[in-house]
Amino acid sequence: MHSAGLLVARDVAWAVTDLRVDWADEDPVGELNALWARWEPELEGYVTRALQPDAAPSFGVPGDE
C-alpha cells in the first residue's frame, strides 16, 4: 500500500474534508494521520467561511483585510 485518503461528510451538501497521500514508500496511513492533525484545527473555520463568509476567521488571503 502506497496511498491513503480521507473523505469527511457531515450536515452540509459537500465533503468538509478531502485529504490524500498519493504516494508514500513507508507509511501512507501515518502520513495521512499527520496531515489530518494539521488540517483538523482549521476545519470549522473553513466550514464557517463557506456558510457565513462575514463570520469566518481570516486566513490571510487577499480580500480578508
PDBQT receptor file of N, H, CA, C and O in Angstrom, charges set to zero:
ATOM      1  N   MET A   1       0.856  -1.174   0.000  1.00  0.00    +0.000 N 
ATOM      2  CA  MET A   1       0.000   0.000   0.000  1.00  0.00    +0.000 C 
ATOM      3  C   MET A   1       0.899   1.233   0.000  1.00  0.00    +0.000 C 
ATOM      4  O   MET A   1       1.835   1.337   0.793  1.00  0.00    +0.000 OA
ATOM      5  N   HIS A   2       0.600   2.159  -0.897  1.00  0.00    +0.000 N 
ATOM      6  H   HIS A   2      -0.160   2.075  -1.541  1.00  0.00    +0.000 HD
ATOM      7  CA  HIS A   2       1.409   3.373  -1.006  1.00  0.00    +0.000 C 
ATOM      8  C   HIS A   2       0.588   4.650  -0.888  1.00  0.00    +0.000 C 
ATOM      9  O   HIS A   2       1.157   5.741  -0.873  1.00  0.00    +0.000 OA
ATOM     10  N   SER A   3      -0.716   4.543  -0.806  1.00  0.00    +0.000 N 
ATOM     11  H   SER A   3      -1.179   3.656  -0.818  1.00  0.00    +0.000 HD
ATOM     12  CA  SER A   3      -1.543   5.742  -0.741  1.00  0.00    +0.000 C 
ATOM     13  C   SER A   3      -2.655   5.555   0.284  1.00  0.00    +0.000 C 
ATOM     14  O   SER A   3      -2.972   4.441   0.701  1.00  0.00    +0.000 OA
ATOM     15  N   ALA A   4      -3.234   6.686   0.674  1.00  0.00    +0.000 N 
ATOM     16  H   ALA A   4      -2.976   7.592   0.335  1.00  0.00    +0.000 HD
ATOM     17  CA  ALA A   4      -4.337   6.663   1.640  1.00  0.00    +0.000 C 
ATOM     18  C   ALA A   4      -5.164   7.921   1.430  1.00  0.00    +0.000 C 
ATOM     19  O   ALA A   4      -4.653   8.923   0.929  1.00  0.00    +0.000 OA
ATOM     20  N   GLY A   5      -6.424   7.879   1.804  1.00  0.00    +0.000 N 
ATOM     21  H   GLY A   5      -6.839   7.065   2.211  1.00  0.00    +0.000 HD
ATOM     22  CA  GLY A   5      -7.287   9.035   1.651  1.00  0.00    +0.000 C 
ATOM     23  C   GLY A   5      -8.323   9.100   2.754  1.00  0.00    +0.000 C 
ATOM     24  O   GLY A   5      -8.638   8.102   3.403  1.00  0.00    +0.000 OA
ATOM     25  N   LEU A   6      -8.846  10.304   2.949  1.00  0.00    +0.000 N 
ATOM     26  H   LEU A   6      -8.591  11.114   2.422  1.00  0.00    +0.000 HD
ATOM     27  CA  LEU A   6      -9.864  10.536   3.969  1.00  0.00    +0.000 C 
ATOM     28  C   LEU A   6     -10.876  11.531   3.414  1.00  0.00    +0.000 C 
ATOM     29  O   LEU A   6     -10.514  12.641   3.026  1.00  0.00    +0.000 OA
ATOM     30  N   LEU A   7     -12.124  11.138   3.376  1.00  0.00    +0.000 N 
ATOM     31  H   LEU A   7     -12.419  10.235   3.691  1.00  0.00    +0.000 HD
ATOM     32  CA  LEU A   7     -13.219  11.999   2.951  1.00  0.00    +0.000 C 
ATOM     33  C   LEU A   7     -14.179  12.093   4.124  1.00  0.00    +0.000 C 
ATOM     34  O   LEU A   7     -14.649  11.072   4.626  1.00  0.00    +0.000 OA
ATOM     35  N   VAL A   8     -14.475  13.316   4.568  1.00  0.00    +0.000 N 
ATOM     36  H   VAL A   8     -14.093  14.146   4.160  1.00  0.00    +0.000 HD
ATOM     37  CA  VAL A   8     -15.338  13.522   5.725  1.00  0.00    +0.000 C 
ATOM     38  C   VAL A   8     -16.593  14.264   5.275  1.00  0.00    +0.000 C 
ATOM     39  O   VAL A   8     -16.510  15.333   4.670  1.00  0.00    +0.000 OA
ATOM     40  N   ALA A   9     -17.744  13.691   5.573  1.00  0.00    +0.000 N 
ATOM     41  H   ALA A   9     -17.811  12.822   6.064  1.00  0.00    +0.000 HD
ATOM     42  CA  ALA A   9     -19.029  14.311   5.262  1.00  0.00    +0.000 C 
ATOM     43  C   ALA A   9     -19.761  14.608   6.563  1.00  0.00    +0.000 C 
ATOM     44  O   ALA A   9     -19.539  13.958   7.584  1.00  0.00    +0.000 OA
ATOM     45  N   ARG A  10     -20.622  15.585   6.503  1.00  0.00    +0.000 N 
ATOM     46  H   ARG A  10     -20.803  16.113   5.673  1.00  0.00    +0.000 HD
ATOM     47  CA  ARG A  10     -21.474  15.883   7.658  1.00  0.00    +0.000 C 
ATOM     48  C   ARG A  10     -22.723  16.610   7.212  1.00  0.00    +0.000 C 
ATOM     49  O   ARG A  10     -23.210  16.319   6.119  1.00  0.00    +0.000 OA
ATOM     50  N   ASP A  11     -23.271  17.525   7.969  1.00  0.00    +0.000 N 
ATOM     51  H   ASP A  11     -22.876  17.761   8.857  1.00  0.00    +0.000 HD
ATOM     52  CA  ASP A  11     -24.591  18.094   7.720  1.00  0.00    +0.000 C 
ATOM     53  C   ASP A  11     -24.636  19.199   6.671  1.00  0.00    +0.000 C 
ATOM     54  O   ASP A  11     -25.574  19.997   6.674  1.00  0.00    +0.000 OA
ATOM     55  N   VAL A  12     -23.676  19.272   5.792  1.00  0.00    +0.000 N 
ATOM     56  H   VAL A  12     -22.914  18.624   5.789  1.00  0.00    +0.000 HD
ATOM     57  CA  VAL A  12     -23.706  20.219   4.675  1.00  0.00    +0.000 C 
ATOM     58  C   VAL A  12     -23.663  19.413   3.379  1.00  0.00    +0.000 C 
ATOM     59  O   VAL A  12     -23.451  18.201   3.405  1.00  0.00    +0.000 OA
ATOM     60  N   ALA A  13     -23.861  20.080   2.256  1.00  0.00    +0.000 N 
ATOM     61  H   ALA A  13     -24.033  21.065   2.234  1.00  0.00    +0.000 HD
ATOM     62  CA  ALA A  13     -24.005  19.376   0.981  1.00  0.00    +0.000 C 
ATOM     63  C   ALA A  13     -22.689  18.974   0.321  1.00  0.00    +0.000 C 
ATOM     64  O   ALA A  13     -22.698  18.439  -0.788  1.00  0.00    +0.000 OA
ATOM     65  N   TRP A  14     -21.588  19.216   0.964  1.00  0.00    +0.000 N 
ATOM     66  H   TRP A  14     -21.580  19.651   1.864  1.00  0.00    +0.000 HD
ATOM     67  CA  TRP A  14     -20.283  18.894   0.379  1.00  0.00    +0.000 C 
ATOM     68  C   TRP A  14     -19.414  18.196   1.404  1.00  0.00    +0.000 C 
ATOM     69  O   TRP A  14     -19.688  18.240   2.603  1.00  0.00    +0.000 OA
ATOM     70  N   ALA A  15     -18.377  17.558   0.927  1.00  0.00    +0.000 N 
ATOM     71  H   ALA A  15     -18.155  17.522  -0.047  1.00  0.00    +0.000 HD
ATOM     72  CA  ALA A  15     -17.403  16.947   1.841  1.00  0.00    +0.000 C 
ATOM     73  C   ALA A  15     -16.611  18.064   2.511  1.00  0.00    +0.000 C 
ATOM     74  O   ALA A  15     -16.067  18.933   1.830  1.00  0.00    +0.000 OA
ATOM     75  N   VAL A  16     -16.544  18.048   3.823  1.00  0.00    +0.000 N 
ATOM     76  H   VAL A  16     -16.987  17.342   4.377  1.00  0.00    +0.000 HD
ATOM     77  CA  VAL A  16     -15.832  19.115   4.535  1.00  0.00    +0.000 C 
ATOM     78  C   VAL A  16     -14.334  18.860   4.587  1.00  0.00    +0.000 C 
ATOM     79  O   VAL A  16     -13.560  19.761   4.908  1.00  0.00    +0.000 OA
ATOM     80  N   THR A  17     -13.927  17.651   4.277  1.00  0.00    +0.000 N 
ATOM     81  H   THR A  17     -14.556  16.919   4.016  1.00  0.00    +0.000 HD
ATOM     82  CA  THR A  17     -12.505  17.306   4.230  1.00  0.00    +0.000 C 
ATOM     83  C   THR A  17     -12.292  16.270   3.143  1.00  0.00    +0.000 C 
ATOM     84  O   THR A  17     -13.048  15.305   3.029  1.00  0.00    +0.000 OA
ATOM     85  N   ASP A  18     -11.263  16.481   2.352  1.00  0.00    +0.000 N 
ATOM     86  H   ASP A  18     -10.650  17.265   2.445  1.00  0.00    +0.000 HD
ATOM     87  CA  ASP A  18     -10.870  15.525   1.321  1.00  0.00    +0.000 C 
ATOM     88  C   ASP A  18      -9.342  15.544   1.284  1.00  0.00    +0.000 C 
ATOM     89  O   ASP A  18      -8.744  16.358   0.580  1.00  0.00    +0.000 OA
ATOM     90  N   LEU A  19      -8.722  14.654   2.035  1.00  0.00    +0.000 N 
ATOM     91  H   LEU A  19      -9.207  13.993   2.606  1.00  0.00    +0.000 HD
ATOM     92  CA  LEU A  19      -7.266  14.613   2.151  1.00  0.00    +0.000 C 
ATOM     93  C   LEU A  19      -6.727  13.359   1.482  1.00  0.00    +0.000 C 
ATOM     94  O   LEU A  19      -7.361  12.304   1.520  1.00  0.00    +0.000 OA
ATOM     95  N   ARG A  20      -5.543  13.479   0.864  1.00  0.00    +0.000 N 
ATOM     96  H   ARG A  20      -5.028  14.335   0.834  1.00  0.00    +0.000 HD
ATOM     97  CA  ARG A  20      -4.936  12.332   0.191  1.00  0.00    +0.000 C 
ATOM     98  C   ARG A  20      -3.430  12.335   0.386  1.00  0.00    +0.000 C 
ATOM     99  O   ARG A  20      -2.786  13.383   0.435  1.00  0.00    +0.000 OA
ATOM    100  N   VAL A  21      -2.901  11.156   0.493  1.00  0.00    +0.000 N 
ATOM    101  H   VAL A  21      -3.424  10.304   0.453  1.00  0.00    +0.000 HD
ATOM    102  CA  VAL A  21      -1.466  10.904   0.364  1.00  0.00    +0.000 C 
ATOM    103  C   VAL A  21      -1.356  10.010  -0.861  1.00  0.00    +0.000 C 
ATOM    104  O   VAL A  21      -1.751   8.845  -0.821  1.00  0.00    +0.000 OA
ATOM    105  N   ASP A  22      -0.823  10.551  -1.943  1.00  0.00    +0.000 N 
ATOM    106  H   ASP A  22      -0.502  11.498  -1.975  1.00  0.00    +0.000 HD
ATOM    107  CA  ASP A  22      -0.814   9.817  -3.205  1.00  0.00    +0.000 C 
ATOM    108  C   ASP A  22       0.287   8.770  -3.286  1.00  0.00    +0.000 C 
ATOM    109  O   ASP A  22       0.116   7.745  -3.946  1.00  0.00    +0.000 OA
ATOM    110  N   TRP A  23       1.414   9.011  -2.624  1.00  0.00    +0.000 N 
ATOM    111  H   TRP A  23       1.553   9.844  -2.087  1.00  0.00    +0.000 HD
ATOM    112  CA  TRP A  23       2.488   8.014  -2.665  1.00  0.00    +0.000 C 
ATOM    113  C   TRP A  23       3.364   8.193  -1.438  1.00  0.00    +0.000 C 
ATOM    114  O   TRP A  23       3.895   9.276  -1.193  1.00  0.00    +0.000 OA
ATOM    115  N   ALA A  24       3.511   7.136  -0.680  1.00  0.00    +0.000 N 
ATOM    116  H   ALA A  24       3.080   6.256  -0.879  1.00  0.00    +0.000 HD
ATOM    117  CA  ALA A  24       4.418   7.117   0.466  1.00  0.00    +0.000 C 
ATOM    118  C   ALA A  24       5.066   5.740   0.498  1.00  0.00    +0.000 C 
ATOM    119  O   ALA A  24       4.372   4.724   0.511  1.00  0.00    +0.000 OA
ATOM    120  N   ASP A  25       6.383   5.708   0.512  1.00  0.00    +0.000 N 
ATOM    121  H   ASP A  25       6.947   6.534   0.501  1.00  0.00    +0.000 HD
ATOM    122  CA  ASP A  25       7.083   4.426   0.499  1.00  0.00    +0.000 C 
ATOM    123  C   ASP A  25       6.913   3.650   1.802  1.00  0.00    +0.000 C 
ATOM    124  O   ASP A  25       6.844   2.421   1.783  1.00  0.00    +0.000 OA
ATOM    125  N   GLU A  26       6.846   4.347   2.923  1.00  0.00    +0.000 N 
ATOM    126  H   GLU A  26       6.902   5.345   2.938  1.00  0.00    +0.000 HD
ATOM    127  CA  GLU A  26       6.859   3.666   4.220  1.00  0.00    +0.000 C 
ATOM    128  C   GLU A  26       5.478   3.540   4.881  1.00  0.00    +0.000 C 
ATOM    129  O   GLU A  26       5.033   2.433   5.184  1.00  0.00    +0.000 OA
ATOM    130  N   ASP A  27       4.805   4.674   5.102  1.00  0.00    +0.000 N 
ATOM    131  H   ASP A  27       5.167   5.573   4.856  1.00  0.00    +0.000 HD
ATOM    132  CA  ASP A  27       3.613   4.656   5.958  1.00  0.00    +0.000 C 
ATOM    133  C   ASP A  27       2.578   5.679   5.495  1.00  0.00    +0.000 C 
ATOM    134  O   ASP A  27       2.469   6.746   6.098  1.00  0.00    +0.000 OA
ATOM    135  N   PRO A  28       1.815   5.384   4.441  1.00  0.00    +0.000 N 
ATOM    136  CA  PRO A  28       0.841   6.368   3.962  1.00  0.00    +0.000 C 
ATOM    137  C   PRO A  28      -0.245   6.690   4.989  1.00  0.00    +0.000 C 
ATOM    138  O   PRO A  28      -0.712   7.828   5.047  1.00  0.00    +0.000 OA
ATOM    139  N   VAL A  29      -0.649   5.726   5.788  1.00  0.00    +0.000 N 
ATOM    140  H   VAL A  29      -0.270   4.802   5.740  1.00  0.00    +0.000 HD
ATOM    141  CA  VAL A  29      -1.669   5.993   6.804  1.00  0.00    +0.000 C 
ATOM    142  C   VAL A  29      -1.104   6.916   7.881  1.00  0.00    +0.000 C 
ATOM    143  O   VAL A  29      -1.807   7.811   8.351  1.00  0.00    +0.000 OA
ATOM    144  N   GLY A  30       0.139   6.717   8.275  1.00  0.00    +0.000 N 
ATOM    145  H   GLY A  30       0.710   5.991   7.893  1.00  0.00    +0.000 HD
ATOM    146  CA  GLY A  30       0.781   7.613   9.235  1.00  0.00    +0.000 C 
ATOM    147  C   GLY A  30       0.910   9.025   8.691  1.00  0.00    +0.000 C 
ATOM    148  O   GLY A  30       0.692   9.996   9.415  1.00  0.00    +0.000 OA
ATOM    149  N   GLU A  31       1.266   9.142   7.407  1.00  0.00    +0.000 N 
ATOM    150  H   GLU A  31       1.443   8.353   6.818  1.00  0.00    +0.000 HD
ATOM    151  CA  GLU A  31       1.355  10.467   6.790  1.00  0.00    +0.000 C 
ATOM    152  C   GLU A  31      -0.014  11.125   6.702  1.00  0.00    +0.000 C 
ATOM    153  O   GLU A  31      -0.135  12.335   6.898  1.00  0.00    +0.000 OA
ATOM    154  N   LEU A  32      -1.052  10.335   6.406  1.00  0.00    +0.000 N 
ATOM    155  H   LEU A  32      -0.954   9.353   6.247  1.00  0.00    +0.000 HD
ATOM    156  CA  LEU A  32      -2.411  10.874   6.374  1.00  0.00    +0.000 C 
ATOM    157  C   LEU A  32      -2.826  11.327   7.773  1.00  0.00    +0.000 C 
ATOM    158  O   LEU A  32      -3.476  12.363   7.916  1.00  0.00    +0.000 OA
ATOM    159  N   ASN A  33      -2.468  10.579   8.787  1.00  0.00    +0.000 N 
ATOM    160  H   ASN A  33      -1.941   9.738   8.671  1.00  0.00    +0.000 HD
ATOM    161  CA  ASN A  33      -2.765  10.970  10.160  1.00  0.00    +0.000 C 
ATOM    162  C   ASN A  33      -2.100  12.299  10.508  1.00  0.00    +0.000 C 
ATOM    163  O   ASN A  33      -2.716  13.152  11.148  1.00  0.00    +0.000 OA
ATOM    164  N   ALA A  34      -0.856  12.478  10.092  1.00  0.00    +0.000 N 
ATOM    165  H   ALA A  34      -0.356  11.786   9.572  1.00  0.00    +0.000 HD
ATOM    166  CA  ALA A  34      -0.148  13.738  10.339  1.00  0.00    +0.000 C 
ATOM    167  C   ALA A  34      -0.813  14.890   9.575  1.00  0.00    +0.000 C 
ATOM    168  O   ALA A  34      -0.927  15.999  10.098  1.00  0.00    +0.000 OA
ATOM    169  N   LEU A  35      -1.245  14.627   8.349  1.00  0.00    +0.000 N 
ATOM    170  H   LEU A  35      -1.152  13.726   7.924  1.00  0.00    +0.000 HD
ATOM    171  CA  LEU A  35      -1.940  15.642   7.563  1.00  0.00    +0.000 C 
ATOM    172  C   LEU A  35      -3.253  16.034   8.232  1.00  0.00    +0.000 C 
ATOM    173  O   LEU A  35      -3.582  17.218   8.304  1.00  0.00    +0.000 OA
ATOM    174  N   TRP A  36      -3.998  15.058   8.718  1.00  0.00    +0.000 N 
ATOM    175  H   TRP A  36      -3.730  14.096   8.660  1.00  0.00    +0.000 HD
ATOM    176  CA  TRP A  36      -5.247  15.331   9.441  1.00  0.00    +0.000 C 
ATOM    177  C   TRP A  36      -4.972  16.169  10.689  1.00  0.00    +0.000 C 
ATOM    178  O   TRP A  36      -5.724  17.098  10.984  1.00  0.00    +0.000 OA
ATOM    179  N   ALA A  37      -3.917  15.858  11.415  1.00  0.00    +0.000 N 
ATOM    180  H   ALA A  37      -3.306  15.104  11.175  1.00  0.00    +0.000 HD
ATOM    181  CA  ALA A  37      -3.580  16.610  12.630  1.00  0.00    +0.000 C 
ATOM    182  C   ALA A  37      -3.321  18.079  12.317  1.00  0.00    +0.000 C 
ATOM    183  O   ALA A  37      -3.637  18.947  13.131  1.00  0.00    +0.000 OA
ATOM    184  N   ARG A  38      -2.750  18.369  11.150  1.00  0.00    +0.000 N 
ATOM    185  H   ARG A  38      -2.494  17.664  10.489  1.00  0.00    +0.000 HD
ATOM    186  CA  ARG A  38      -2.518  19.767  10.752  1.00  0.00    +0.000 C 
ATOM    187  C   ARG A  38      -3.804  20.423  10.255  1.00  0.00    +0.000 C 
ATOM    188  O   ARG A  38      -4.004  21.619  10.469  1.00  0.00    +0.000 OA
ATOM    189  N   TRP A  39      -4.666  19.672   9.605  1.00  0.00    +0.000 N 
ATOM    190  H   TRP A  39      -4.504  18.701   9.431  1.00  0.00    +0.000 HD
ATOM    191  CA  TRP A  39      -5.881  20.225   9.000  1.00  0.00    +0.000 C 
ATOM    192  C   TRP A  39      -7.025  20.384   9.994  1.00  0.00    +0.000 C 
ATOM    193  O   TRP A  39      -7.746  21.380   9.940  1.00  0.00    +0.000 OA
ATOM    194  N   GLU A  40      -7.202  19.446  10.881  1.00  0.00    +0.000 N 
ATOM    195  H   GLU A  40      -6.616  18.637  10.924  1.00  0.00    +0.000 HD
ATOM    196  CA  GLU A  40      -8.377  19.399  11.758  1.00  0.00    +0.000 C 
ATOM    197  C   GLU A  40      -8.619  20.687  12.541  1.00  0.00    +0.000 C 
ATOM    198  O   GLU A  40      -9.776  21.089  12.661  1.00  0.00    +0.000 OA
ATOM    199  N   PRO A  41      -7.596  21.364  13.083  1.00  0.00    +0.000 N 
ATOM    200  CA  PRO A  41      -7.865  22.622  13.794  1.00  0.00    +0.000 C 
ATOM    201  C   PRO A  41      -8.430  23.728  12.892  1.00  0.00    +0.000 C 
ATOM    202  O   PRO A  41      -9.036  24.671  13.402  1.00  0.00    +0.000 OA
ATOM    203  N   GLU A  42      -8.251  23.641  11.588  1.00  0.00    +0.000 N 
ATOM    204  H   GLU A  42      -7.759  22.875  11.174  1.00  0.00    +0.000 HD
ATOM    205  CA  GLU A  42      -8.737  24.651  10.651  1.00  0.00    +0.000 C 
ATOM    206  C   GLU A  42     -10.131  24.343  10.098  1.00  0.00    +0.000 C 
ATOM    207  O   GLU A  42     -10.775  25.214   9.514  1.00  0.00    +0.000 OA
ATOM    208  N   LEU A  43     -10.582  23.133  10.277  1.00  0.00    +0.000 N 
ATOM    209  H   LEU A  43     -10.059  22.425  10.751  1.00  0.00    +0.000 HD
ATOM    210  CA  LEU A  43     -11.808  22.648   9.645  1.00  0.00    +0.000 C 
ATOM    211  C   LEU A  43     -13.011  23.545   9.894  1.00  0.00    +0.000 C 
ATOM    212  O   LEU A  43     -13.670  23.959   8.940  1.00  0.00    +0.000 OA
ATOM    213  N   GLU A  44     -13.308  23.850  11.125  1.00  0.00    +0.000 N 
ATOM    214  H   GLU A  44     -12.773  23.514  11.900  1.00  0.00    +0.000 HD
ATOM    215  CA  GLU A  44     -14.512  24.639  11.431  1.00  0.00    +0.000 C 
ATOM    216  C   GLU A  44     -14.451  26.022  10.811  1.00  0.00    +0.000 C 
ATOM    217  O   GLU A  44     -15.472  26.536  10.354  1.00  0.00    +0.000 OA
ATOM    218  N   GLY A  45     -13.283  26.633  10.786  1.00  0.00    +0.000 N 
ATOM    219  H   GLY A  45     -12.454  26.215  11.158  1.00  0.00    +0.000 HD
ATOM    220  CA  GLY A  45     -13.143  27.945  10.167  1.00  0.00    +0.000 C 
ATOM    221  C   GLY A  45     -13.481  27.920   8.691  1.00  0.00    +0.000 C 
ATOM    222  O   GLY A  45     -14.126  28.843   8.192  1.00  0.00    +0.000 OA
ATOM    223  N   TYR A  46     -13.060  26.884   7.980  1.00  0.00    +0.000 N 
ATOM    224  H   TYR A  46     -12.536  26.135   8.385  1.00  0.00    +0.000 HD
ATOM    225  CA  TYR A  46     -13.362  26.787   6.560  1.00  0.00    +0.000 C 
ATOM    226  C   TYR A  46     -14.837  26.483   6.309  1.00  0.00    +0.000 C 
ATOM    227  O   TYR A  46     -15.408  26.977   5.337  1.00  0.00    +0.000 OA
ATOM    228  N   VAL A  47     -15.453  25.693   7.155  1.00  0.00    +0.000 N 
ATOM    229  H   VAL A  47     -14.990  25.292   7.945  1.00  0.00    +0.000 HD
ATOM    230  CA  VAL A  47     -16.896  25.448   7.020  1.00  0.00    +0.000 C 
ATOM    231  C   VAL A  47     -17.644  26.754   7.273  1.00  0.00    +0.000 C 
ATOM    232  O   VAL A  47     -18.562  27.092   6.525  1.00  0.00    +0.000 OA
ATOM    233  N   THR A  48     -17.271  27.479   8.300  1.00  0.00    +0.000 N 
ATOM    234  H   THR A  48     -16.526  27.205   8.907  1.00  0.00    +0.000 HD
ATOM    235  CA  THR A  48     -17.898  28.775   8.581  1.00  0.00    +0.000 C 
ATOM    236  C   THR A  48     -17.713  29.723   7.413  1.00  0.00    +0.000 C 
ATOM    237  O   THR A  48     -18.647  30.431   7.036  1.00  0.00    +0.000 OA
ATOM    238  N   ARG A  49     -16.511  29.747   6.832  1.00  0.00    +0.000 N 
ATOM    239  H   ARG A  49     -15.752  29.172   7.139  1.00  0.00    +0.000 HD
ATOM    240  CA  ARG A  49     -16.236  30.619   5.687  1.00  0.00    +0.000 C 
ATOM    241  C   ARG A  49     -17.171  30.302   4.517  1.00  0.00    +0.000 C 
ATOM    242  O   ARG A  49     -17.606  31.216   3.817  1.00  0.00    +0.000 OA
ATOM    243  N   ALA A  50     -17.483  29.037   4.297  1.00  0.00    +0.000 N 
ATOM    244  H   ALA A  50     -17.130  28.294   4.866  1.00  0.00    +0.000 HD
ATOM    245  CA  ALA A  50     -18.376  28.652   3.205  1.00  0.00    +0.000 C 
ATOM    246  C   ALA A  50     -19.824  29.034   3.505  1.00  0.00    +0.000 C 
ATOM    247  O   ALA A  50     -20.552  29.457   2.607  1.00  0.00    +0.000 OA
ATOM    248  N   LEU A  51     -20.242  28.886   4.757  1.00  0.00    +0.000 N 
ATOM    249  H   LEU A  51     -19.650  28.542   5.486  1.00  0.00    +0.000 HD
ATOM    250  CA  LEU A  51     -21.632  29.130   5.120  1.00  0.00    +0.000 C 
ATOM    251  C   LEU A  51     -21.920  30.591   5.451  1.00  0.00    +0.000 C 
ATOM    252  O   LEU A  51     -22.971  31.115   5.084  1.00  0.00    +0.000 OA
ATOM    253  N   GLN A  52     -20.995  31.249   6.141  1.00  0.00    +0.000 N 
ATOM    254  H   GLN A  52     -20.141  30.823   6.440  1.00  0.00    +0.000 HD
ATOM    255  CA  GLN A  52     -21.171  32.632   6.586  1.00  0.00    +0.000 C 
ATOM    256  C   GLN A  52     -19.840  33.373   6.418  1.00  0.00    +0.000 C 
ATOM    257  O   GLN A  52     -19.115  33.546   7.398  1.00  0.00    +0.000 OA
ATOM    258  N   PRO A  53     -19.507  33.806   5.222  1.00  0.00    +0.000 N 
ATOM    259  CA  PRO A  53     -18.197  34.421   4.984  1.00  0.00    +0.000 C 
ATOM    260  C   PRO A  53     -17.877  35.594   5.911  1.00  0.00    +0.000 C 
ATOM    261  O   PRO A  53     -16.724  35.775   6.301  1.00  0.00    +0.000 OA
ATOM    262  N   ASP A  54     -18.881  36.388   6.264  1.00  0.00    +0.000 N 
ATOM    263  H   ASP A  54     -19.818  36.242   5.948  1.00  0.00    +0.000 HD
ATOM    264  CA  ASP A  54     -18.627  37.544   7.131  1.00  0.00    +0.000 C 
ATOM    265  C   ASP A  54     -18.264  37.142   8.553  1.00  0.00    +0.000 C 
ATOM    266  O   ASP A  54     -17.638  37.924   9.268  1.00  0.00    +0.000 OA
ATOM    267  N   ALA A  55     -18.642  35.946   8.976  1.00  0.00    +0.000 N 
ATOM    268  H   ALA A  55     -19.150  35.311   8.394  1.00  0.00    +0.000 HD
ATOM    269  CA  ALA A  55     -18.375  35.486  10.337  1.00  0.00    +0.000 C 
ATOM    270  C   ALA A  55     -17.120  34.630  10.432  1.00  0.00    +0.000 C 
ATOM    271  O   ALA A  55     -16.732  34.210  11.522  1.00  0.00    +0.000 OA
ATOM    272  N   ALA A  56     -16.492  34.373   9.305  1.00  0.00    +0.000 N 
ATOM    273  H   ALA A  56     -16.808  34.713   8.419  1.00  0.00    +0.000 HD
ATOM    274  CA  ALA A  56     -15.357  33.448   9.279  1.00  0.00    +0.000 C 
ATOM    275  C   ALA A  56     -14.068  34.123   9.713  1.00  0.00    +0.000 C 
ATOM    276  O   ALA A  56     -13.903  35.330   9.534  1.00  0.00    +0.000 OA
ATOM    277  N   PRO A  57     -13.153  33.345  10.283  1.00  0.00    +0.000 N 
ATOM    278  CA  PRO A  57     -11.847  33.898  10.627  1.00  0.00    +0.000 C 
ATOM    279  C   PRO A  57     -11.053  34.217   9.365  1.00  0.00    +0.000 C 
ATOM    280  O   PRO A  57     -11.283  33.632   8.307  1.00  0.00    +0.000 OA
ATOM    281  N   SER A  58     -10.132  35.137   9.492  1.00  0.00    +0.000 N 
ATOM    282  H   SER A  58      -9.945  35.612  10.352  1.00  0.00    +0.000 HD
ATOM    283  CA  SER A  58      -9.262  35.480   8.377  1.00  0.00    +0.000 C 
ATOM    284  C   SER A  58      -8.164  34.426   8.262  1.00  0.00    +0.000 C 
ATOM    285  O   SER A  58      -7.590  34.007   9.267  1.00  0.00    +0.000 OA
ATOM    286  N   PHE A  59      -7.880  34.009   7.057  1.00  0.00    +0.000 N 
ATOM    287  H   PHE A  59      -8.346  34.349   6.240  1.00  0.00    +0.000 HD
ATOM    288  CA  PHE A  59      -6.812  33.049   6.816  1.00  0.00    +0.000 C 
ATOM    289  C   PHE A  59      -5.645  33.702   6.092  1.00  0.00    +0.000 C 
ATOM    290  O   PHE A  59      -4.759  33.010   5.591  1.00  0.00    +0.000 OA
ATOM    291  N   GLY A  60      -5.636  35.039   6.033  1.00  0.00    +0.000 N 
ATOM    292  H   GLY A  60      -6.355  35.602   6.441  1.00  0.00    +0.000 HD
ATOM    293  CA  GLY A  60      -4.530  35.743   5.405  1.00  0.00    +0.000 C 
ATOM    294  C   GLY A  60      -4.567  35.735   3.892  1.00  0.00    +0.000 C 
ATOM    295  O   GLY A  60      -3.538  35.923   3.243  1.00  0.00    +0.000 OA
ATOM    296  N   VAL A  61      -5.738  35.519   3.322  1.00  0.00    +0.000 N 
ATOM    297  H   VAL A  61      -6.575  35.365   3.848  1.00  0.00    +0.000 HD
ATOM    298  CA  VAL A  61      -5.853  35.518   1.866  1.00  0.00    +0.000 C 
ATOM    299  C   VAL A  61      -6.271  36.902   1.379  1.00  0.00    +0.000 C 
ATOM    300  O   VAL A  61      -6.890  37.657   2.129  1.00  0.00    +0.000 OA
ATOM    301  N   PRO A  62      -5.941  37.246   0.133  1.00  0.00    +0.000 N 
ATOM    302  CA  PRO A  62      -6.355  38.557  -0.401  1.00  0.00    +0.000 C 
ATOM    303  C   PRO A  62      -7.862  38.762  -0.270  1.00  0.00    +0.000 C 
ATOM    304  O   PRO A  62      -8.652  37.855  -0.531  1.00  0.00    +0.000 OA
ATOM    305  N   GLY A  63      -8.236  39.944   0.131  1.00  0.00    +0.000 N 
ATOM    306  H   GLY A  63      -7.594  40.681   0.343  1.00  0.00    +0.000 HD
ATOM    307  CA  GLY A  63      -9.644  40.270   0.314  1.00  0.00    +0.000 C 
ATOM    308  C   GLY A  63     -10.126  40.129   1.742  1.00  0.00    +0.000 C 
ATOM    309  O   GLY A  63     -11.255  40.512   2.048  1.00  0.00    +0.000 OA
ATOM    310  N   ASP A  64      -9.292  39.585   2.630  1.00  0.00    +0.000 N 
ATOM    311  H   ASP A  64      -8.375  39.274   2.381  1.00  0.00    +0.000 HD
ATOM    312  CA  ASP A  64      -9.681  39.419   4.032  1.00  0.00    +0.000 C 
ATOM    313  C   ASP A  64      -9.389  40.639   4.888  1.00  0.00    +0.000 C 
ATOM    314  O   ASP A  64      -9.706  40.651   6.078  1.00  0.00    +0.000 OA
ATOM    315  N   GLU A  65      -8.795  41.652   4.307  1.00  0.00    +0.000 N 
ATOM    316  H   GLU A  65      -8.538  41.642   3.341  1.00  0.00    +0.000 HD
ATOM    317  CA  GLU A  65      -8.427  42.827   5.106  1.00  0.00    +0.000 C 
ATOM    318  C   GLU A  65      -9.652  43.529   5.625  1.00  0.00    +0.000 C 
ATOM    319  O   GLU A  65      -9.537  44.539   6.318  1.00  0.00    +0.000 OA
TER     320      GLU A  65
